[in-house]
Amino acid sequence: MSYAKSEPHVEIFSTAPQSADGTPEDYVRKLIEVAQWSEAYGCKGILIYSDNRLVDPWLVAQIIVQHTTRLCPLVAVQPIYMHPYTVATMTSSLAFMHGRRIYLNMIAGGFKNDLTAFNDATPHDKRYDRLKEYTLVIKNLLAGQSVTYDGEFYSIRNLKLTPPFPTELFPGIFMSGSSEAGLQACHDVGATAIKYPKSSSEECAQANGKINSGVRIGIISRSDDEEAWGVAHERFPVDRKGQLTHQLTMKVSDSVWHKQLATLAAEAGTTRHPYWLVPFENYKTFCPYLVGSYEAVGEELARYIKLGYEAFILDIPTKEDELRHSAIAFEHALKQVAL
């Protein structure tokens, strides 16, 4: 969902299903369906997760590109998985073969057990120092430079990318902006800072527009509040087992955004409000949800847009209709922003 220049610049990304959630046959079918739904309802791109449980995100990106005409894969990239030259080559190769722009979601951390399996004990803030170097090397290679780099984490000599990269397809780069270390890294490499937001009334305007910003949210919206909340409670019922898993995850996580959301959930009252953290509390998803009528959700979205958030990454859609409802909520939001 990318809008005309006369309107606020807003780009919407959906999220691809995870391979761990189904059989190989079902997964590939569902992946293609979600990608085609996303394109049909105007999404700019689609986030592809990456962790130790999942199939390779670049192979997922290839399937998405082959079954859509303009949707941009937003590939999660973790430094411990591959050298920056490999990331640059994969990005360049997809652009060369398909003429498609790729977005990169640069990941500093991940699940604690995933990092432990690689014997990676790098502290939280140092991981962002590493990610900064990693991203700069990738950007310099994609810019067509012969790269010589001596850093704390990476050292290369006269490395050049082949095939040459078409400059008009230079990738968009996203990175977590939930911590001070993350925000600084976003600023230093020119990445869009993505966060799991507070409710729109508690969010602060982005710092003087120095960095592009976005949020990760889910949306359940219908023509009226009662219908939307009925769908929400049916999809995300209270789950004691999920709550216990959530509490265990909190104990071992050093993720800043995870702790921030947990604090918000603990402080939330029982009053019905579009901003909803029950799916997060019950370990059903990792992002807050906006629930309500098109007008109510649109109002929340409009506030985020007015605060300077330009990128919106939506949760994995369960049905095609969910993207249609979300698109209507965004239409209401942009009308309110234009007033």
C-alpha positions as CSV (number, residue, x, y, z in Angstrom):
1,M,0.0,0.0,0.0
2,S,2.1,2.9,-1.3
3,Y,0.3,6.2,-1.8
4,A,0.6,9.2,-4.1
5,K,3.0,12.0,-3.4
6,S,0.2,14.4,-2.5
7,E,-0.6,12.1,0.4
8,P,1.7,11.2,3.3
9,H,4.5,8.8,2.3
10,V,3.4,5.5,3.9
11,E,4.6,2.0,2.9
12,I,2.9,-1.2,4.2
13,F,4.6,-4.5,4.5
14,S,2.9,-7.8,5.3
15,T,4.7,-10.8,6.8
16,A,5.3,-14.2,5.3
17,P,4.1,-17.4,7.1
18,Q,6.8,-19.4,8.9
19,S,8.0,-22.8,7.6
20,A,7.9,-24.2,11.2
21,D,4.1,-23.9,11.3
22,G,3.2,-26.5,8.7
23,T,4.2,-29.3,6.3
24,P,6.5,-28.4,3.3
25,E,3.6,-28.7,0.9
26,D,1.3,-26.6,2.9
27,Y,4.0,-24.1,3.6
28,V,4.9,-23.4,0.0
29,R,1.2,-23.1,-1.0
30,K,0.5,-20.8,1.9
31,L,3.6,-18.7,1.2
32,I,2.5,-18.1,-2.4
33,E,-1.0,-17.3,-1.3
34,V,0.0,-14.7,1.3
35,A,2.5,-13.1,-1.1
36,Q,-0.2,-12.8,-3.8
37,W,-2.8,-11.5,-1.3
38,S,-0.2,-8.9,-0.2
39,E,0.4,-7.7,-3.7
40,A,-3.3,-7.6,-4.5
41,Y,-4.0,-5.3,-1.6
42,G,-1.1,-2.9,-2.5
43,C,1.6,-3.9,0.0
44,K,5.0,-2.6,-0.9
45,G,6.7,-5.7,0.4
46,I,6.6,-8.7,2.7
47,L,8.8,-9.5,5.7
48,I,10.6,-12.9,5.7
49,Y,11.7,-14.2,9.1
50,S,15.0,-15.9,9.8
51,D,16.0,-18.0,12.8
52,N,17.4,-21.5,13.5
53,R,14.0,-23.1,13.1
54,L,13.2,-21.8,9.6
55,V,14.1,-22.4,6.0
56,D,16.5,-20.1,4.3
57,P,14.9,-16.6,3.8
58,W,16.6,-16.1,0.5
59,L,15.0,-19.2,-1.0
60,V,11.7,-17.9,0.4
61,A,12.4,-14.6,-1.3
62,Q,13.0,-16.4,-4.6
63,I,9.6,-18.1,-4.4
64,I,7.9,-14.8,-3.6
65,V,9.6,-13.1,-6.6
66,Q,8.7,-15.9,-9.0
67,H,5.0,-15.7,-8.0
68,T,4.4,-12.0,-7.9
69,T,5.1,-9.1,-10.2
70,R,6.2,-6.2,-7.9
71,L,6.1,-7.3,-4.3
72,C,9.5,-6.6,-2.6
73,P,10.8,-9.3,-0.2
74,L,12.0,-7.8,3.1
75,V,14.6,-10.4,4.0
76,A,15.8,-10.8,7.6
77,V,19.6,-10.7,7.7
78,Q,21.6,-11.9,10.7
79,P,25.4,-11.4,10.7
80,I,26.1,-14.8,12.3
81,Y,24.5,-16.6,9.3
82,M,26.5,-15.3,6.4
83,H,29.3,-13.0,5.3
84,P,28.3,-9.5,4.1
85,Y,29.6,-10.2,0.7
86,T,27.1,-13.1,0.4
87,V,24.2,-10.8,1.4
88,A,25.3,-8.2,-1.2
89,T,25.6,-11.0,-3.9
90,M,22.1,-12.4,-3.1
91,T,20.6,-8.9,-3.2
92,S,22.4,-8.1,-6.5
93,S,21.6,-11.5,-8.1
94,L,17.8,-11.2,-7.4
95,A,17.8,-7.7,-8.8
96,F,19.9,-8.8,-11.9
97,M,17.7,-11.8,-12.6
98,H,14.2,-10.4,-11.8
99,G,14.5,-6.6,-11.8
100,R,13.1,-6.6,-8.3
101,R,14.0,-4.4,-5.4
102,I,14.9,-6.2,-2.2
103,Y,14.6,-4.8,1.3
104,L,17.0,-5.9,4.1
105,N,15.8,-6.3,7.7
106,M,19.1,-6.2,9.6
107,I,18.9,-8.2,12.8
108,A,21.3,-7.7,15.7
109,G,20.0,-10.4,18.0
110,G,17.5,-13.2,17.9
111,F,16.4,-16.0,20.2
112,K,18.9,-16.5,23.0
113,N,19.2,-20.3,22.2
114,D,20.0,-19.5,18.6
115,L,22.9,-17.2,19.5
116,T,24.1,-19.8,22.1
117,A,24.1,-22.5,19.4
118,F,26.6,-20.4,17.4
119,N,28.7,-19.7,20.6
120,D,27.9,-16.0,20.1
121,A,28.1,-14.3,23.5
122,T,28.4,-10.8,22.1
123,P,26.7,-8.3,24.4
124,H,23.6,-6.5,23.3
125,D,25.1,-3.1,22.4
126,K,28.2,-4.7,20.8
127,R,25.9,-6.7,18.5
128,Y,24.7,-3.3,17.1
129,D,28.3,-2.2,16.6
130,R,28.8,-5.4,14.6
131,L,25.6,-4.9,12.7
132,K,26.7,-1.4,11.8
133,E,29.9,-2.6,10.3
134,Y,28.2,-5.4,8.5
135,T,25.6,-3.1,7.0
136,L,28.1,-0.5,5.8
137,V,30.2,-3.2,4.0
138,I,27.0,-4.4,2.2
139,K,26.0,-0.9,1.2
140,N,29.5,-0.1,-0.1
141,L,29.6,-3.3,-2.1
142,L,26.1,-2.6,-3.6
143,A,27.3,1.0,-4.4
144,G,29.8,-0.5,-6.8
145,Q,32.9,0.3,-4.8
146,S,36.0,-1.8,-4.5
147,V,35.8,-2.2,-0.8
148,T,38.7,-2.2,1.6
149,Y,37.6,-2.2,5.2
150,D,39.3,-2.6,8.6
151,G,36.9,-2.7,11.5
152,E,36.5,-4.4,14.8
153,F,34.5,-7.2,13.3
154,Y,35.2,-7.3,9.6
155,S,38.3,-6.9,7.5
156,I,38.4,-7.1,3.7
157,R,40.7,-6.1,0.8
158,N,39.7,-4.7,-2.6
159,L,36.5,-6.7,-2.7
160,K,34.1,-5.9,-5.5
161,L,30.6,-7.1,-6.2
162,T,29.7,-9.1,-9.3
163,P,27.3,-8.8,-11.1
164,P,27.2,-5.0,-10.9
165,F,24.1,-3.7,-9.0
166,P,21.5,-1.5,-10.7
167,T,21.4,1.7,-8.7
168,E,17.7,2.2,-9.2
169,L,17.1,-1.0,-7.2
170,F,19.3,-0.2,-4.2
171,P,17.7,-2.0,-1.3
172,G,15.7,-0.4,1.5
173,I,17.4,-1.1,4.9
174,F,15.4,-1.6,8.1
175,M,16.8,-2.2,11.6
176,S,15.4,-2.3,15.1
177,G,15.2,1.1,16.8
178,S,13.9,0.0,20.2
179,S,17.1,0.7,22.0
180,E,19.6,3.5,22.1
181,A,22.2,1.3,20.5
182,G,19.8,0.4,17.8
183,L,18.8,4.0,17.1
184,Q,22.4,5.0,16.9
185,A,23.2,2.2,14.4
186,C,20.1,3.2,12.3
187,H,21.4,6.8,12.2
188,D,24.9,5.8,11.3
189,V,24.0,3.5,8.4
190,G,20.9,5.4,7.2
191,A,18.4,2.6,8.1
192,T,14.7,2.9,8.8
193,A,14.3,2.4,12.5
194,I,11.6,-0.2,13.2
195,K,10.0,-0.5,16.7
196,Y,7.1,-2.2,18.5
197,P,5.2,0.9,19.4
198,K,3.3,2.1,22.4
199,S,-0.2,3.2,21.9
200,S,-0.4,6.3,19.7
201,S,-1.2,8.6,22.6
202,E,2.0,7.5,24.4
203,E,4.3,7.6,21.5
204,C,6.7,10.6,21.0
205,A,7.4,12.3,17.7
206,Q,10.6,11.0,16.0
207,A,13.7,13.1,16.7
208,N,13.5,16.0,14.2
209,G,13.1,13.6,11.3
210,K,16.8,12.7,11.5
211,I,16.0,9.0,10.7
212,N,13.1,7.3,8.9
213,S,10.9,5.3,11.3
214,G,8.4,2.5,11.2
215,V,6.4,0.3,13.4
216,R,5.5,-3.4,13.7
217,I,1.8,-4.1,14.4
218,G,-1.1,-6.4,13.8
219,I,-4.5,-5.1,12.7
220,I,-8.0,-6.6,13.3
221,S,-10.5,-4.2,11.9
222,R,-14.1,-4.4,10.8
223,S,-17.0,-2.0,10.1
224,D,-17.9,-1.8,13.8
225,D,-16.1,-2.3,17.1
226,E,-18.2,-5.3,18.3
227,E,-17.4,-7.4,15.2
228,A,-13.7,-6.5,15.3
229,W,-13.4,-7.5,19.0
230,G,-15.4,-10.7,18.4
231,V,-12.9,-11.7,15.8
232,A,-9.9,-10.7,18.0
233,H,-11.1,-12.7,21.0
234,E,-11.8,-15.8,18.8
235,R,-8.4,-15.6,17.2
236,F,-6.4,-14.9,20.4
237,P,-8.2,-16.5,23.4
238,V,-6.4,-16.4,26.8
239,D,-4.0,-19.3,26.9
240,R,-2.4,-20.2,30.3
241,K,0.3,-22.3,28.6
242,G,1.1,-19.4,26.3
243,Q,1.4,-17.1,29.3
244,L,3.9,-19.4,31.0
245,T,6.0,-19.6,27.8
246,H,5.9,-15.8,27.6
247,Q,7.1,-15.5,31.2
248,L,9.9,-17.9,30.6
249,T,11.0,-16.1,27.4
250,M,11.1,-12.9,29.4
251,K,13.5,-14.3,31.9
252,V,16.1,-15.3,29.3
253,S,15.7,-12.5,26.8
254,D,18.0,-9.4,26.6
255,S,15.7,-7.9,23.9
256,V,14.9,-4.3,24.7
257,W,11.7,-4.3,22.7
258,H,10.5,-7.5,24.4
259,K,10.9,-5.9,27.9
260,Q,9.3,-2.7,26.8
261,L,6.2,-4.5,25.5
262,A,6.0,-6.6,28.7
263,T,6.0,-3.5,30.8
264,L,3.3,-1.9,28.7
265,A,1.2,-5.1,29.0
266,A,1.6,-5.1,32.8
267,E,0.5,-1.4,33.0
268,A,-2.5,-1.8,30.6
269,G,-5.9,-1.6,32.2
270,T,-9.0,-3.5,31.3
271,T,-10.7,-0.7,29.4
272,R,-11.3,-1.5,25.8
273,H,-8.9,0.4,23.6
274,P,-7.7,-0.2,20.0
275,Y,-4.2,-0.8,21.3
276,W,-4.2,-4.5,22.4
277,L,-1.4,-6.6,23.9
278,V,-3.2,-9.9,24.8
279,P,-1.7,-11.8,21.8
280,F,1.8,-10.8,23.0
281,E,1.0,-11.7,26.6
282,N,-0.2,-15.2,25.5
283,Y,2.8,-15.9,23.3
284,K,0.7,-15.9,20.1
285,T,2.7,-13.1,18.4
286,F,5.4,-10.6,19.2
287,C,3.7,-7.3,18.2
288,P,0.9,-5.2,19.6
289,Y,-2.5,-5.3,17.8
290,L,-4.8,-2.5,16.8
291,V,-8.4,-3.7,17.2
292,G,-11.7,-1.9,16.4
293,S,-13.8,-0.3,13.7
294,Y,-12.2,1.1,10.6
295,E,-12.6,4.6,12.1
296,A,-11.1,3.7,15.5
297,V,-8.1,1.8,14.0
298,G,-7.7,4.5,11.3
299,E,-7.5,7.1,14.0
300,E,-4.7,5.2,15.8
301,L,-2.8,4.8,12.5
302,A,-3.3,8.4,11.7
303,R,-1.6,9.4,14.9
304,Y,1.3,7.2,14.2
305,I,1.6,8.7,10.7
306,K,1.5,12.3,12.1
307,L,4.3,11.4,14.5
308,G,6.5,10.5,11.5
309,Y,6.1,6.8,11.1
310,E,6.3,5.9,7.4
311,A,6.7,2.1,7.4
312,F,4.2,-0.3,8.8
313,I,5.0,-4.0,9.0
314,L,1.8,-6.0,9.6
315,D,1.6,-9.4,11.3
316,I,1.1,-12.6,9.3
317,P,-2.4,-12.5,7.7
318,T,-4.5,-15.5,8.4
319,K,-6.9,-14.9,5.5
320,E,-6.9,-12.7,2.4
321,D,-9.8,-10.7,3.9
322,E,-7.6,-9.5,6.7
323,L,-5.5,-7.5,4.3
324,R,-8.6,-6.0,2.7
325,H,-9.8,-4.9,6.1
326,S,-6.4,-3.4,7.0
327,A,-6.3,-1.5,3.7
328,I,-9.7,0.1,4.5
329,A,-8.4,1.1,8.0
330,F,-5.3,2.7,6.3
331,E,-7.6,4.6,3.9
332,H,-9.5,6.0,6.9
333,A,-6.1,6.9,8.5
334,L,-4.9,8.8,5.4
335,K,-8.2,10.7,5.1
336,Q,-7.8,11.8,8.8
337,V,-4.1,12.8,8.2
338,A,-5.2,15.0,5.2
339,L,-7.8,16.9,7.2
